[in-house]
Amino acid sequence: MAEEDLRWLTRHSKRAEVRLAAFNELIKRGLDPDEKKIRWPKAMELAFEPSTGIAAAETAALFAQFRDQRRTELQTGLFAQRTRLVRAERALAEKETKKALNEKRIATDKVAWHQQQLEHLDRKELRSTDGRIYPQWYTAVLANVDGSPVVMPMRYHCRQNGKPASIDKEFDGLYNARRDNLAGYWKNVWRKRHAVMPAWAFYENVALNDYEHRELRPREKAQNVVLEFKPAITEPMFFACVWDKWEKAGEPALYSFAVITDEPPPEVAATGHDRCPIPLKPDHIEAWLSPEEHTEEELNAILDDRQRHFYEHRKAA
């Protein structure tokens, strides 16, 4: 659950600026029909509404253009599903078949989904769920890039430079960087490229039987449950991250990041999950973002001297 208030983000770094060009480039890629689908949380769009006071007219206009394009896609899809529903109802009027019933059920669900997405598209009021991100989504992070502290969008799934693009599918967990592997797999970015992602909560997949503290029953299939872990806080947490810039001739540069995770506190472990992001203390942010100025021992001390929250949990929708 990422924090997308860009003005708030810049206040936690002495010299950080919002890199508008990076936001604009990302939105333009999202507008390109030949690009793979690019996703970001609605909170990132709402951060550029005129009421926020951010001088970013071009960015706001690009987001509006993206919504217009998405609206056309949704309206086209809605028309197709309504047509599908009418055909299914006509078929059922002649004869009730399993195929026609199934078609009606699917079309009804898809009509409702398209209507819901259209309503969501133009909504201006911020909801608590608008900041939630998923692997492969983009969100705003704070990092030193090209020698300057900036707030810019990066993809939540880190592809290190020099790795093939296929690694995104081969290893689908690269949105997390295990602390015990920082000097291993992540050695090219650990102590070189650090970032911070503010967040109010985090989500984890847990096996249902582990959550219920029991073994699988005979012939029971393993089930998954998604849990939200959220402390009682008045300001966001600052999750420690690593990032990289992936480059290849003929392709756009990819900025992406991973959240560093460590052993969980007791209340998280009790749910059946074995990892937890590391929330930095605000006083450590400047040092964390300049790892080249600190020893490995000092950086590990920053990770050890983390914020100690109690994470309440609930089953997420």
N, C-alpha and C positions, 0 to 999 in steps of 0.2 A: 504494500500500500504506500505508494510514493507521494512525496510532498512536491507540488508543482507551483508553489508561489515563488516566482522568480525573484521578486524583490526581497523576499525573506531569505532565499538562498544566498544572495549576494551579500547580505548583512553579516554572514558568518565567514567571510573571507575579506581581508582588508582591501584587496585590489581587484576582486573578481568583477567581471563584466559579463553580461548576457551576450553570447555570440549569436547574434541574429542571423548572420549569413548561414550558419549551420542549420538553424531551424528552417530557414527559407529553402535551402537545398534539399532538406529531407522532405518537406511538403511537396516540392516540385517532383521529386522522385515518386511520391505517392500518387501524384496526378498522372504520371506516365503509364499508359495502359500496358506497355511492354515490361514494366518493372514487376517483380514479385510483390505480393501484397505487403504493404508496410503498415504497421499498426502502432498506435500510441494511445495513452489514456485520455479521456475527454477533459480531464483537469488540465492537461497541457494546452489544449485549445482555449479553454476558458481563461487561462492565465494571460492570454493576449487580447481579451476583450477590451474595448475602449475604456470601460469603467475601471480597469486595473491601473490606468495611468501610465502604462509602459509605452514609450514612444516607439511603436513597432507597427506602423500602418501597413507596410508591405506584408509583414508576417500575418497580421490579422486578415488582410485581403486574401492571402493565399489559403488560409484556413477556410475562409468563406467559399472560395472557389472549390476547395476539396469537398466541402459539404454539399455544394450544388451538384458536383459530379456524382457524389455518393447518393444524393437524393434521386437523381435520374435512374441510377442503377437499381435502387430499391423500388421505385415506382414501376419500373419495367418488370422486375421480379414479382411484385405484388399483382400486377395485371396477369402475368402468366399463371400464378397460383390460383387466382380467382377463376380464370378460365378453366383450369384443371379441376377446380371444385365443382363448377357448373356441369362439366362433362361427367364427373363421378355421380352427381345427384341425378342427372338424366338417365344414366345407366342403371342406377338403383331403382328409379321409378319404373323401368321396364322389367328388371329382374334383380333380386338381391343376390349378389355374388361376393365371395371373399375378396376378390380383386377390387371390385368397386368400393367395398367398405374400407379396404386398406387405402385406396386412392383418396377417398373422402377424408379419412383421418389424417393422412399426410398433408393434403392440401389445406385442411383447416388449420393445422399446426403452423404451416408455413405462411399462411395468410396472417395469422396472429403475430408471428415473428417479424414479418416485414412491417406490419403496422407499428409494432413496438419500436423497431429500429428507426422508423421515420419520426416518431414522437421524440425519441432520444436524441436524434440528430440536431434538432433545433432548440433543445432545452438550454436555457441560460443559467438556471440556478444550479449551484454546485451541490452534489450529493456526496455522502461519505464514501460511496463505492467508486466515484469517478477517478480516483487516483490509483486504482488497482491495476497492476501490470502482470503480465505473464511472460514466460520465456519467449524470446525473439521479438518482444515489443520494445519500443523506444521510450525512454524517459529522460528527464533532465538530471544531470549529475554535475557535481562540482569537482574540477580537476585542473591541474596545471598542464596546459596544452601549448606547445610551441613556445614554452618559456613564460607563459602568462596564465594566471588563474582565471578560469572562465566557467560559466554555466552554459552547458550545451547538451543536445540530445545524444545519447549513446544507446546502442542496442543491449538489452539485457540477455546476453549469451555471448561470452567472449571468444572471438576467433583471433588467436594471436598471429601476428605478422609472420609470414613464412609457412603457415599451415595451409593445407588445401581447403577450398571452400566446402568440400564434401565432409569435413570434420563436423560441421553443424549437425548433420544427420547421423554420423557415426557415433558421436558422443553427445547425447542430448542433455547432459547434465552440466554443461560448461557455463551455466549461469551461477554456479557455486564454485568457489575456490577454497578447498579444504586447507585449513591453516597448517596441518601437518604435511602438506604437499607443496607449500609455497616455494621451498628451496628445490623442489623437484620439477613437476610439470610446469609450474608457474614461475620458474626462475628467471625467465626473460622479462617479466614485468614486475615481479616482487623486488622492492627497493629501487624501482625505476619509474613505474607509472602507477600512481595511486589516485584514487578518487573517493568521493563521499556521496552516498545517496541518502537523503533524508527520507524517513518513512515512519508511519504511525503504527504499522503492524506487519506481520509476515505470515505466510501461509505454507502449510506443509501437507504432503500426502502421507497418510499413516494407514497401515493394515488394520482393518476393523478388529480382528481378533487380538492384535497387540494393544489396541486402544482399550479393549475390554478385558485385557490381562488374562487371556485364555488361549488354549491350543485350538487349532482348527478341528471342528467336529467331523465325524466320519462322513465322507462324500460332500463335505462343505467346500465350496469354491472360495478362494481368497477374494476379499472385497476391500475396496479402498474408501477411505473417508478423508475429506479435506478439512483441516483445522485452521482456524484463525487464532494467532497468538498476539495479544494486544495488552500492553501494560497501561496502567492508569497514569497518563502523562499529559502535560499541558503544552509541550512542545515536541516536535518530531524527534525521533532517534536519528543518529548519524551513522549509518552502516559503513564500515570500512570496505573498500573495494579496490580491485586492480583493473586496469584497462589497457587497451592497445589499439593501434591504428593499423589495419590490414590494408595492404596495397597490392595491386596487380595491374599490369598494363592493360588498358582498354576497359577497365571496370572502375566504378566509383569507389573512393576510399571508404572503408568501413570502420567506424569508431564503435567499440563494443566493450562491455565491462562484465565483471563477475563479482558477486558479493562474497566476502571472506566469511567462512563458517568455522565454528569450533564446537567443542563438547557442550552439550546443553545444560542449563541449570536444572535442578531436580524436578520442578513442576513441568518442564517440557519433556524431560526424559520419562516422566510418569505416564505420558500419553502414548508412549511407544515410538517416539521420534528421537533420533540420535544426533541431530545437528542444530545449530542456532547461529544466526548472524551475530557479528560483533559490533555493538553500538559504541562508538567512540565518545569520550567526553569532549564537550565543545572546546575546552582549552587545548586539546591535542590536535585539532583539525589542521591548523597551519603547519605544524611539524609533519603531520601525516602526508600532507599534499606536497611536501618537499623532501622526499625520502633520500635523495642524493646528498643531503646535508646532514644525515644522521647515520649512525652505525646500526648494524643489524640488531644489536642488543637494545639500543634505544627504541627502535621500531617495535620490537617484540614487547618491550616494557609498556609502550602505548597500548598495544592490543591486550596486555594483561590488566592494565589500569582502565578497564572499560566501565561503562555505566552498568550497574547491577540492578536490573529491573525484575519485578515479579510479573510473569506473563500469564494473564488469565486467558483461557481458551474457550472456544465454542466451535460447533460444527458450522462450516461456511456453506453458503448457498451455492 
